Amino acid sequence: MKNVHRLLLVALFINISCSNEDIVENDVKLAKNKIANNNNLASRQGLKTIGTGVMMQAFYWDVPAGGTWWQTIEDKVDDWSQVGVDAIWLPPVSKAQNGAFSMGYDPFDYYDFGQYDQMGSIETRFGSKSELESLISRAHRYKLSVIADIVINHNSGGDKESNEFAGKSTYTDFNPLSGKFNRTKYDFHPNDKYNSDSGFFGGFPDLSHKKPYVQDWLWKKSNSVAKYYKNTMKFDGWRFDYVKGFEPWVARQFNQAVGGFGVGEYWDGNVDALKWWTDKAEMSAFDFACYYKMRDAFMGNNLNALSGDMLWKRNSTKAVTFVTNHDTDEIIDNKILAYAYILTHEGYPAIFYRDYEHWLSKSKMNNLIWIHNNLAGGSTTNLWTDNDEYIAKRNGGNGKKGLIVYINNSNSWKERWVETNWSSKRIKDYTGNSSWQPITQSGKWVKIQAPPKGYTVWSTK
């Protein structure tokens, strides 16, 4: 920071003392550029390691239009970082067919972040390019990684052209104002070489990822989407949208071209399918198996569903657990119980913006995030499961002493004797939902309790 201050003083001195206006302007610009470069270099140093905290999904479907969303999020990153968030996941950031009204999942120009007048607007729904850059810079200052939502299965907004491969005219002639990644019928399915890939989405033109030109622009060129987003826009990771629409090697090669955290939206409750995709793509996936089991448990009022198979039980290092997202966006009965589950279990939990900011108790969420970040270490052992009660133990590790979580979905207080990892130790409930502070027996057994439609989390004092 001392060098930055010196550069500012130099710039001010030049501005005051020089009579040649051109020299003044050039030297001030040079000083400002050096300051910006220094800030840029420092901005990504010391980021929290993704997975040591929790991810914040920093949007929901149909956030307010009008170009204010990047500023809304920028105002929150300081608080989020302080409570234990380590990364924020942004919606698709580039200009889409519906311009200022689009949530970004109908991409048109991957390099228009709100600076070109096309598709009926200059700004995206979320704001301008400069506001996005400001948000990313501020997130980095508060040690948060920024995850980009990558939509590369399909495009939208192209002009109509005659298409002999489809046997009809198609909207596949893309001429974005950025001048980057122009596309034609040869870059979509069907084309002169490939009829289709894993799947089409919503009737949109389907990108042909086996085409060298498409690969060049998505991840191989020096100014490809992957490298521009990583090196110029300073994104740190990737959430791949609708990965069922293309083979796992596409996301894998994109991610390998630039590095960083990667997670795919493989929307499937089949654990075998999720595990297959994470192995092939060599990255994480959202744990939809866990999501569906929790929905059955908490909306179906049967906690036995939590005994089912989930991705985090197969490979916790590749599982991003979540209670809801912008697509599901549903109100699970007493949803805080589901958060008590994912924030005490293995996997990397994602927090949904509306749950945290609007719908649930922020103090309870912050408490569970603290518990996750400070206590929830090691493997998981199930201690009790029935229709109304679920008790599990984290065995501790990586500097965390472990915990016991007790979820009670009944309408009355419940108590259970459980075997802990602690002999003759006083324990307490870190949620504040129970005032008990029992001492474990020499054989490590202890009685714990949980309130109706509530939960407790126990560990040593």
C-alpha positions in Angstrom: 0.0 0.0 0.0 3.0 2.4 0.6 3.9 2.1 -3.1 0.3 3.0 -4.0 0.3 6.0 -1.8 3.6 7.2 -3.3 2.1 6.8 -6.8 -0.9 8.9 -5.8 1.4 11.7 -4.4 3.4 11.6 -7.6 0.3 11.9 -9.6 -1.0 14.8 -7.5 2.4 16.6 -7.7 2.5 16.3 -11.4 -1.0 17.6 -11.7 -0.1 20.7 -9.7 3.4 21.6 -10.9 3.5 20.7 -14.7 2.5 23.3 -17.2 2.3 20.9 -20.2 -1.2 19.5 -20.1 -0.4 16.5 -22.3 2.5 15.5 -20.0 0.2 15.9 -16.9 -2.5 13.8 -18.4 -0.2 11.0 -19.5 1.7 10.9 -16.2 -1.5 10.8 -14.2 -2.9 8.0 -16.4 0.4 6.1 -15.9 0.2 6.5 -12.2 -3.4 5.4 -12.0 -2.7 2.4 -14.2 0.2 1.3 -12.0 -2.1 1.7 -8.9 -4.8 -0.4 -10.7 -2.3 -3.0 -11.7 -1.0 -3.2 -8.1 -4.5 -3.6 -6.7 -5.3 -6.2 -9.3 -2.2 -8.3 -8.5 -3.0 -8.1 -4.8 -6.7 -8.6 -5.1 -6.5 -12.4 -5.6 -3.8 -13.1 -3.0 -4.9 -14.6 0.3 -8.4 -15.8 -0.9 -10.0 -18.3 1.5 -9.7 -21.8 0.3 -12.9 -22.9 -1.4 -14.5 -25.6 0.7 -13.2 -24.3 4.1 -16.4 -22.3 4.5 -19.7 -22.2 2.6 -20.7 -20.9 -0.8 -23.3 -18.2 -1.2 -25.6 -18.4 -4.2 -25.8 -14.7 -4.7 -29.0 -14.5 -6.7 -32.5 -16.0 -7.1 -34.8 -16.2 -10.1 -36.0 -12.8 -11.3 -33.9 -10.7 -9.0 -34.9 -7.0 -9.4 -34.3 -5.7 -12.9 -32.9 -2.3 -13.6 -29.1 -2.9 -13.4 -28.7 -2.7 -9.6 -28.0 -6.3 -8.6 -24.1 -6.1 -8.8 -24.2 -3.1 -6.4 -26.7 -5.0 -4.1 -24.3 -7.9 -3.8 -21.2 -5.7 -3.5 -22.7 -4.2 -0.4 -23.0 -7.6 1.2 -19.7 -9.3 0.6 -18.0 -7.9 3.7 -20.7 -9.2 6.0 -20.8 -12.6 4.2 -17.1 -13.0 4.5 -17.1 -12.2 8.2 -19.7 -14.9 9.0 -17.8 -17.6 7.1 -18.7 -17.5 3.4 -15.7 -18.4 1.2 -17.1 -18.0 -2.3 -20.0 -16.3 -4.1 -21.7 -17.8 -7.1 -23.0 -15.2 -9.5 -25.7 -15.6 -12.2 -24.6 -15.7 -15.9 -22.8 -12.3 -16.4 -22.9 -11.8 -20.1 -25.5 -10.2 -22.4 -28.4 -12.6 -23.3 -31.2 -12.4 -25.9 -33.6 -10.8 -23.5 -31.2 -8.0 -22.6 -32.0 -6.1 -19.5 -34.8 -8.5 -18.6 -32.8 -11.8 -18.9 -31.4 -13.9 -16.0 -28.6 -14.8 -18.4 -29.4 -18.3 -19.3 -30.1 -17.5 -22.9 -26.6 -16.3 -23.8 -25.9 -14.2 -26.9 -22.5 -12.4 -26.4 -20.1 -14.0 -23.9 -18.0 -10.8 -23.9 -20.6 -8.2 -23.3 -20.8 -7.7 -19.6 -23.0 -4.6 -19.8 -21.0 -2.3 -22.1 -22.4 -2.8 -25.6 -25.8 -1.5 -26.9 -27.4 -4.7 -28.2 -30.4 -6.9 -27.4 -32.3 -3.8 -26.4 -30.0 -2.6 -23.7 -26.4 -1.6 -22.7 -26.5 -3.0 -19.1 -27.5 -6.5 -18.3 -30.3 -7.2 -15.9 -27.7 -7.1 -13.1 -25.7 -3.9 -14.1 -22.7 -2.7 -16.1 -19.3 -4.2 -16.8 -17.7 -1.6 -14.5 -20.1 -2.5 -11.7 -19.3 -6.2 -12.2 -15.6 -5.5 -12.0 -16.1 -3.5 -8.9 -18.1 -6.3 -7.3 -15.4 -8.9 -8.1 -12.6 -6.6 -6.8 -14.4 -6.0 -3.6 -15.1 -9.7 -3.1 -11.4 -10.4 -3.5 -10.6 -7.7 -1.0 -12.7 -9.6 1.5 -11.0 -12.9 0.6 -14.0 -14.3 -1.3 -13.6 -16.3 -4.5 -16.1 -15.5 -7.3 -17.7 -18.3 -9.2 -19.1 -17.7 -12.7 -22.2 -19.4 -14.0 -21.1 -20.9 -17.4 -23.9 -21.5 -19.9 -22.3 -23.3 -22.9 -24.8 -25.9 -23.9 -27.0 -23.5 -25.9 -27.1 -19.9 -27.2 -30.0 -17.5 -28.1 -30.6 -14.4 -30.1 -28.9 -15.2 -33.4 -30.2 -14.0 -36.8 -32.1 -16.3 -39.1 -30.2 -18.1 -41.8 -30.9 -20.8 -44.3 -29.7 -24.1 -42.8 -29.4 -27.1 -45.1 -28.3 -29.3 -42.2 -31.5 -28.7 -40.3 -33.7 -28.7 -43.4 -35.1 -25.3 -42.4 -34.0 -21.8 -41.5 -32.5 -21.5 -38.0 -31.5 -18.6 -35.7 -27.9 -19.5 -35.7 -26.1 -16.5 -37.3 -24.5 -14.7 -34.3 -22.6 -11.4 -34.8 -22.1 -10.0 -31.4 -20.8 -6.4 -31.0 -17.9 -7.5 -29.0 -16.5 -9.0 -32.2 -15.6 -12.2 -30.4 -16.9 -15.7 -31.0 -19.1 -15.1 -34.1 -21.1 -18.2 -34.8 -23.0 -19.7 -37.7 -25.0 -22.9 -38.5 -21.7 -24.8 -38.7 -21.2 -24.3 -35.0 -24.5 -25.8 -33.8 -26.3 -29.1 -34.1 -26.9 -30.5 -36.7 -24.0 -29.4 -38.8 -21.7 -30.7 -41.6 -20.0 -33.2 -39.2 -22.1 -33.8 -36.1 -25.8 -34.4 -35.8 -26.2 -34.0 -32.0 -24.6 -34.4 -28.6 -26.0 -35.4 -25.2 -29.0 -33.1 -25.3 -30.8 -30.0 -26.6 -32.4 -27.5 -24.2 -35.6 -25.6 -24.7 -35.3 -25.4 -28.5 -32.3 -23.1 -28.3 -29.5 -23.6 -30.8 -27.2 -26.3 -29.4 -23.4 -25.6 -29.5 -21.3 -28.3 -31.2 -18.4 -28.8 -28.7 -16.5 -31.2 -30.9 -15.9 -28.4 -33.5 -12.4 -27.0 -33.2 -13.6 -23.5 -33.7 -16.1 -23.8 -30.8 -13.4 -25.3 -28.6 -11.0 -22.5 -29.5 -13.4 -19.8 -28.5 -14.7 -21.5 -25.4 -11.3 -22.5 -23.8 -8.3 -22.8 -26.1 -7.6 -19.4 -27.5 -5.7 -16.8 -25.4 -8.9 -14.7 -25.4 -11.3 -17.6 -25.1 -14.3 -17.4 -22.8 -12.4 -19.4 -20.1 -9.2 -17.4 -20.3 -10.9 -14.0 -20.6 -13.1 -14.7 -17.6 -10.2 -16.0 -15.5 -7.5 -13.5 -16.5 -9.3 -10.4 -17.5 -12.5 -10.5 -15.5 -10.8 -12.3 -12.6 -13.3 -15.1 -11.9 -12.0 -17.9 -9.7 -14.3 -20.8 -10.4 -17.0 -22.2 -12.6 -20.6 -23.5 -12.2 -21.5 -25.3 -15.4 -25.1 -25.1 -16.3 -27.1 -28.0 -17.7 -24.2 -30.4 -18.0 -26.5 -33.2 -19.2 -26.5 -31.4 -22.5 -22.9 -32.2 -23.3 -20.3 -34.8 -22.5 -18.2 -34.5 -19.3 -15.0 -33.9 -21.2 -16.2 -30.5 -22.2 -16.4 -29.1 -18.7 -13.2 -30.9 -17.8 -11.2 -29.4 -20.6 -12.7 -25.9 -20.0 -11.7 -26.2 -16.3 -8.3 -27.6 -17.1 -7.5 -24.8 -19.4 -7.6 -22.2 -16.6 -7.9 -24.1 -13.3 -10.0 -23.1 -10.4 -13.0 -24.7 -8.6 -15.6 -26.4 -10.8 -19.0 -27.7 -10.1 -21.6 -29.1 -12.5 -25.4 -28.9 -12.5 -26.0 -32.6 -13.2 -29.7 -32.5 -12.2 -30.3 -36.1 -11.2 -31.2 -37.9 -8.0 -29.4 -41.0 -9.1 -26.2 -41.2 -7.0 -24.5 -43.5 -9.5 -25.1 -41.0 -12.3 -23.7 -38.2 -10.1 -20.7 -40.2 -9.2 -20.1 -41.1 -12.9 -20.2 -37.5 -13.9 -17.8 -36.2 -11.2 -15.4 -38.9 -12.1 -15.5 -38.2 -15.8 -15.6 -34.4 -15.4 -13.0 -34.4 -12.6 -14.8 -31.8 -10.6 -17.7 -31.4 -8.1 -21.4 -31.7 -8.7 -24.4 -30.4 -6.8 -25.7 -33.2 -4.7 -29.2 -33.6 -6.1 -29.5 -37.0 -4.4 -29.1 -35.3 -1.0 -31.5 -32.6 -2.1 -34.3 -35.1 -2.9 -33.7 -37.2 0.2 -34.0 -34.0 2.4 -37.1 -33.0 0.5 -38.6 -36.4 1.3 -37.5 -36.2 4.9 -38.6 -32.7 5.8 -41.5 -32.2 3.4 -42.6 -35.8 3.7 -42.1 -35.8 7.5 -40.0 -39.0 7.5 -36.4 -38.6 8.6 -35.7 -42.2 7.6 -35.2 -40.8 4.1 -31.9 -39.4 5.3 -30.6 -42.9 5.5 -30.6 -43.1 1.7 -27.6 -42.8 -0.6 -26.2 -39.4 -1.5 -23.2 -38.1 -3.3 -21.5 -36.8 -0.2 -21.6 -40.4 1.2 -19.8 -41.6 -1.9 -17.3 -38.8 -2.2 -17.7 -35.8 0.1 -14.9 -33.9 -1.7 -16.9 -33.7 -4.9 -20.4 -33.0 -3.3 -21.8 -29.5 -3.2 -24.8 -29.8 -0.9 -27.8 -27.4 -1.0 -31.3 -27.0 0.4 -32.7 -25.1 -2.6 -31.6 -23.0 -5.5 -32.9 -20.6 -8.1 -34.6 -23.4 -10.1 -36.2 -25.3 -7.2 -36.8 -22.2 -4.9 -39.3 -24.1 -2.8 -40.3 -23.7 0.8 -39.5 -26.9 2.6 -41.4 -27.1 5.9 -39.2 -25.9 8.7 -36.3 -25.5 6.2 -33.8 -24.6 8.9 -33.8 -28.3 9.8 -32.4 -29.1 6.3 -29.7 -26.4 6.8 -28.9 -28.0 10.1 -28.3 -31.2 8.2 -26.1 -29.9 5.4 -24.1 -27.6 7.7 -23.2 -30.4 10.1 -22.5 -33.1 7.5 -19.8 -33.7 4.9 -19.7 -31.9 1.6 -19.4 -28.3 0.6 -22.6 -26.5 1.5 -24.2 -23.8 -0.7 -26.5 -21.2 1.0 -29.4 -19.8 -1.1 -29.6 -16.0 -1.1 -33.3 -15.7 -0.3 -33.1 -18.2 2.6 -30.2 -16.2 4.1 -31.4 -12.7 3.4 -35.2 -13.0 3.4 -36.8 -16.1 4.6 -34.9 -17.7 7.5 -33.4 -16.4 10.8 -30.0 -14.9 9.9 -28.7 -15.4 13.4 -29.6 -19.1 13.2 -28.0 -19.4 9.8 -24.8 -17.6 11.0 -24.7 -20.0 14.0 -24.9 -23.0 11.7 -22.3 -21.6 9.4 -20.0 -21.1 12.4 -20.6 -24.7 13.5 -19.8 -26.0 10.0 -16.6 -24.0 9.8 -15.3 -24.6 13.3 -16.7 -28.0 14.6 -17.8 -30.1 11.6 -14.7 -32.1 10.8 -13.9 -35.7 10.0 -16.1 -38.7 8.9 -19.7 -39.1 9.7 -21.3 -41.9 11.9 -25.1 -42.3 12.1 -26.2 -42.8 15.7 -30.0 -42.9 15.4 -32.7 -42.5 12.7 -36.4 -43.0 12.8 -39.5 -41.2 11.5 -39.1 -38.2 13.7 -35.5 -38.2 15.0 -32.1 -38.1 13.3 -28.7 -38.1 15.2 -25.3 -38.3 13.6 -21.7 -37.8 14.8 -18.9 -36.0 13.0 -15.7 -37.7 14.3 -13.4 -34.7 14.2 -10.3 -34.0 12.1 -8.3 -31.2 10.4 -8.3 -29.1 13.5 -12.0 -29.6 14.2 -13.1 -31.5 17.3 -16.3 -32.9 15.8 -19.9 -32.7 16.9 -23.2 -34.6 17.4 -26.2 -33.2 15.6 -29.7 -34.1 16.9 -32.6 -33.2 14.5 -36.1 -33.6 16.0 -39.0 -33.3 13.5 -41.7 -34.2 16.1 -44.0 -31.9 18.1 -42.4 -32.6 21.5 -39.0 -32.5 23.2 -36.9 -35.7 22.6 -34.0 -37.2 24.5 -31.5 -40.0 23.6 -28.5 -41.7 25.0 -25.7 -41.6 22.5 -22.1 -42.8 22.3 -19.7 -39.9 21.8 -16.0 -39.7 21.1 -15.4 -38.0 24.4 -14.7 -39.6 27.7 -15.5 -37.7 30.9 -15.9 -34.4 29.1 -18.4 -31.7 29.6 -20.3 -30.9 26.5 -22.8 -28.2 25.4 -25.2 -27.4 22.7 -23.7 -24.8 20.4 -27.0 -23.7 19.0 -28.4 -22.4 22.3 -31.5 -24.5 21.8 -30.7 -26.5 24.9 -29.3 -25.3 28.3 -28.0 -28.8 29.2 -24.3 -29.1 29.8 -23.9 -32.8 30.7 -20.6 -34.7 31.3 -20.0 -37.8 29.2 -19.5 -41.0 31.1 -16.1 -42.7 31.2 -17.6 -45.0 28.5 -18.3 -41.9 26.4 -22.1 -42.3 26.6 -24.3 -39.2 27.4 -27.9 -38.2 27.2 -28.7 -35.3 24.9 -32.0 -33.6 23.9 -33.6 -31.6 21.0 -36.6 -29.3 21.0 -39.8 -29.9 18.9 -39.3 -29.1 15.2 -35.8 -28.2 16.1 -32.2 -29.3 16.5 -29.2 -29.2 18.7 -25.4 -29.5 18.0 -23.2 -30.9 20.8 -19.5 -30.7 21.3 -17.0 -30.3 24.1 -16.7 -26.9 25.8 
